[in-house]
Amino acid sequence: MATLSNHKVAFLVAPEGIEQVELTEPWKAVEQAGGTPVLVSTDSGSVQAFNHLDKADTFDVDVTTSDADPADFDALVLPGGVANPDFLRTDQGAVDFAKSFFDNGKPVAAICHAPWTLVEADVVRGRTLTSWPSLRTDLRNAGATWVDQEVVVDDSGASTLVTSRNPDDIPAFSAKLVEVFSAERVSR
């Protein structure tokens, strides 16, 4: 069984618009594997999650992108929701935070609409990934190969990238990110 003991995993989100289940289920998977999830956002305070278009729960931010040091983390998870990554991709601090994981060869997992942030960070060129279908053209225009699969693991770059399409894929997405994050730590 994969373990994330002594792993600190950043979950990067905007102040609102996060698809709640795409935050909470991978978060639980990291915790259950022994890792420490940390909620990183562009603003301090709390963030507003959604169940599709309806407001759901709020979650306390642990650290802002301006105060977070990517070197303190072993991996990055990018939850989806339409508004969440759309906001993140317009915030240079959030884009730089996400890009730093690729620059430093650390694994990243992104689900649903989350790859929009990766497009802005210019880290998908030459990679194969999946997402919510409406991102297909954006990803292709950014140089990625888009496929329609439950979970895709691309290890062609310095950092391994795990992607999934939607909330239905969360069980496979969560299991794969724990497996990849565990293996990446061992190999470093």
C-alpha positions as a Python dict, from the first residue, in 0.01 Angstrom:
ca = {
    (1, 'M'): (0, 0, 0),
    (2, 'A'): (130, 345, -93),
    (3, 'T'): (212, 570, 197),
    (4, 'L'): (256, 945, 212),
    (5, 'S'): (412, 950, 557),
    (6, 'N'): (615, 1272, 594),
    (7, 'H'): (467, 1410, 269),
    (8, 'K'): (332, 1763, 269),
    (9, 'V'): (86, 1816, -19),
    (10, 'A'): (-32, 2160, -132),
    (11, 'F'): (-393, 2195, -248),
    (12, 'L'): (-406, 2519, -449),
    (13, 'V'): (-747, 2687, -474),
    (14, 'A'): (-906, 3024, -546),
    (15, 'P'): (-1112, 3210, -285),
    (16, 'E'): (-1430, 3062, -433),
    (17, 'G'): (-1562, 2832, -702),
    (18, 'I'): (-1389, 2510, -596),
    (19, 'E'): (-1583, 2191, -672),
    (20, 'Q'): (-1607, 2067, -312),
    (21, 'V'): (-1579, 1693, -378),
    (22, 'E'): (-1270, 1751, -596),
    (23, 'L'): (-1108, 1912, -292),
    (24, 'T'): (-1236, 1696, -8),
    (25, 'E'): (-1199, 1347, -155),
    (26, 'P'): (-834, 1378, -270),
    (27, 'W'): (-764, 1557, 61),
    (28, 'K'): (-902, 1255, 251),
    (29, 'A'): (-696, 1020, 34),
    (30, 'V'): (-377, 1210, 120),
    (31, 'E'): (-465, 1204, 491),
    (32, 'Q'): (-556, 834, 486),
    (33, 'A'): (-219, 758, 324),
    (34, 'G'): (-44, 941, 610),
    (35, 'G'): (26, 1268, 428),
    (36, 'T'): (-35, 1624, 540),
    (37, 'P'): (-261, 1826, 308),
    (38, 'V'): (-224, 2204, 322),
    (39, 'L'): (-482, 2447, 179),
    (40, 'V'): (-308, 2719, -22),
    (41, 'S'): (-503, 3010, -171),
    (42, 'T'): (-447, 3357, -306),
    (43, 'D'): (-624, 3517, -9),
    (44, 'S'): (-620, 3443, 363),
    (45, 'G'): (-932, 3354, 559),
    (46, 'S'): (-1160, 3093, 413),
    (47, 'V'): (-1256, 2969, 68),
    (48, 'Q'): (-1604, 2894, -63),
    (49, 'A'): (-1659, 2554, -221),
    (50, 'F'): (-1951, 2461, -445),
    (51, 'N'): (-2154, 2156, -537),
    (52, 'H'): (-2173, 2237, -907),
    (53, 'L'): (-2338, 2583, -901),
    (54, 'D'): (-2469, 2573, -543),
    (55, 'K'): (-2270, 2705, -248),
    (56, 'A'): (-2138, 2428, -27),
    (57, 'D'): (-1895, 2446, 267),
    (58, 'T'): (-1619, 2690, 346),
    (59, 'F'): (-1264, 2582, 431),
    (60, 'D'): (-995, 2767, 622),
    (61, 'V'): (-684, 2866, 427),
    (62, 'D'): (-360, 2742, 581),
    (63, 'V'): (-126, 2969, 383),
    (64, 'T'): (-145, 3217, 97),
    (65, 'T'): (47, 3185, -227),
    (66, 'S'): (245, 3495, -132),
    (67, 'D'): (361, 3331, 192),
    (68, 'A'): (389, 2968, 76),
    (69, 'D'): (728, 2830, -23),
    (70, 'P'): (686, 2560, -289),
    (71, 'A'): (1007, 2402, -157),
    (72, 'D'): (814, 2310, 160),
    (73, 'F'): (585, 2077, -35),
    (74, 'D'): (635, 1734, -192),
    (75, 'A'): (344, 1754, -438),
    (76, 'L'): (57, 1970, -564),
    (77, 'V'): (-314, 1896, -613),
    (78, 'L'): (-531, 2126, -823),
    (79, 'P'): (-903, 2072, -760),
    (80, 'G'): (-1149, 2177, -1029),
    (81, 'G'): (-1470, 2373, -1046),
    (82, 'V'): (-1521, 2615, -1334),
    (83, 'A'): (-1456, 2941, -1146),
    (84, 'N'): (-1168, 2811, -934),
    (85, 'P'): (-902, 2756, -1205),
    (86, 'D'): (-1037, 3045, -1411),
    (87, 'F'): (-956, 3276, -1120),
    (88, 'L'): (-620, 3108, -1047),
    (89, 'R'): (-499, 3148, -1404),
    (90, 'T'): (-544, 3526, -1377),
    (91, 'D'): (-338, 3547, -1057),
    (92, 'Q'): (35, 3550, -1132),
    (93, 'G'): (127, 3434, -782),
    (94, 'A'): (-95, 3126, -817),
    (95, 'V'): (40, 3051, -1166),
    (96, 'D'): (399, 3087, -1044),
    (97, 'F'): (326, 2863, -744),
    (98, 'A'): (187, 2588, -969),
    (99, 'K'): (467, 2625, -1224),
    (100, 'S'): (733, 2590, -956),
    (101, 'F'): (632, 2227, -897),
    (102, 'F'): (708, 2151, -1261),
    (103, 'D'): (1031, 2351, -1250),
    (104, 'N'): (1143, 2147, -950),
    (105, 'G'): (1034, 1803, -1074),
    (106, 'K'): (761, 1755, -816),
    (107, 'P'): (443, 1561, -900),
    (108, 'V'): (117, 1743, -975),
    (109, 'A'): (-241, 1616, -992),
    (110, 'A'): (-522, 1815, -1159),
    (111, 'I'): (-887, 1726, -1209),
    (112, 'C'): (-1173, 1857, -1422),
    (113, 'H'): (-1122, 2226, -1511),
    (114, 'A'): (-797, 2255, -1309),
    (115, 'P'): (-564, 2220, -1611),
    (116, 'W'): (-658, 2577, -1708),
    (117, 'T'): (-408, 2691, -1446),
    (118, 'L'): (-146, 2464, -1605),
    (119, 'V'): (-216, 2609, -1950),
    (120, 'E'): (-144, 2955, -1812),
    (121, 'A'): (175, 2825, -1648),
    (122, 'D'): (284, 2691, -1990),
    (123, 'V'): (364, 2345, -1854),
    (124, 'V'): (140, 2120, -2067),
    (125, 'R'): (329, 2145, -2397),
    (126, 'G'): (423, 1793, -2510),
    (127, 'R'): (227, 1629, -2227),
    (128, 'T'): (-71, 1393, -2250),
    (129, 'L'): (-360, 1465, -2017),
    (130, 'T'): (-733, 1465, -1969),
    (131, 'S'): (-979, 1716, -1827),
    (132, 'W'): (-1339, 1825, -1845),
    (133, 'P'): (-1416, 1803, -2220),
    (134, 'S'): (-1459, 2178, -2268),
    (135, 'L'): (-1085, 2228, -2202),
    (136, 'R'): (-984, 2000, -2490),
    (137, 'T'): (-925, 2284, -2739),
    (138, 'D'): (-742, 2502, -2484),
    (139, 'L'): (-510, 2213, -2396),
    (140, 'R'): (-444, 2126, -2760),
    (141, 'N'): (-374, 2492, -2840),
    (142, 'A'): (-125, 2493, -2551),
    (143, 'G'): (60, 2198, -2708),
    (144, 'A'): (-83, 1909, -2507),
    (145, 'T'): (-236, 1586, -2630),
    (146, 'W'): (-586, 1554, -2486),
    (147, 'V'): (-741, 1210, -2428),
    (148, 'D'): (-1077, 1104, -2287),
    (149, 'Q'): (-977, 865, -2006),
    (150, 'E'): (-1065, 825, -1640),
    (151, 'V'): (-712, 897, -1522),
    (152, 'V'): (-397, 979, -1717),
    (153, 'V'): (-43, 967, -1580),
    (154, 'D'): (216, 1151, -1789),
    (155, 'D'): (573, 1106, -1672),
    (156, 'S'): (738, 1242, -1985),
    (157, 'G'): (858, 1558, -1812),
    (158, 'A'): (1063, 1634, -1504),
    (159, 'S'): (748, 1609, -1295),
    (160, 'T'): (479, 1344, -1318),
    (161, 'L'): (134, 1479, -1401),
    (162, 'V'): (-185, 1297, -1298),
    (163, 'T'): (-514, 1417, -1451),
    (164, 'S'): (-880, 1315, -1447),
    (165, 'R'): (-1199, 1439, -1612),
    (166, 'N'): (-1470, 1492, -1352),
    (167, 'P'): (-1609, 1399, -1008),
    (168, 'D'): (-1701, 1048, -1129),
    (169, 'D'): (-1326, 984, -1173),
    (170, 'I'): (-1234, 1083, -817),
    (171, 'P'): (-1179, 730, -677),
    (172, 'A'): (-931, 645, -956),
    (173, 'F'): (-778, 996, -945),
    (174, 'S'): (-724, 985, -568),
    (175, 'A'): (-576, 635, -574),
    (176, 'K'): (-340, 724, -860),
    (177, 'L'): (-221, 1051, -706),
    (178, 'V'): (-137, 875, -379),
    (179, 'E'): (50, 605, -572),
    (180, 'V'): (242, 858, -783),
    (181, 'F'): (317, 1095, -495),
    (182, 'S'): (449, 803, -288),
    (183, 'A'): (668, 672, -569),
    (184, 'E'): (804, 1017, -658),
    (185, 'R'): (925, 1075, -301),
    (186, 'V'): (1103, 741, -293),
    (187, 'S'): (1281, 811, -621),
    (188, 'R'): (1414, 1152, -516),
}
